[in-house]
Amino acid sequence: MSNANRLLGFLGAMLLTFGISGLNQENLSFDLNQKAYASIFLGVFLMLIFFIRLKSK
């Protein structure tokens, strides 16, 4: 596994963690949680790329 692939997985996991912890659990509306939802979506996208690159090798 290359360093770039490790970095991709690490960043994806960190974005998911920050997004979930920053989410307002009492009110899940998008208006109040824009940063958290953006972080979660970007983290999921990076993790998908990480797993696709991992399986292709």
ABEGO torsion letter per residue (X at the ends): XBAAAAAAAAAAAAAAAAAAAABBAABABAAAAAAAAAAAAAAAAAAAAAAAAAAAX
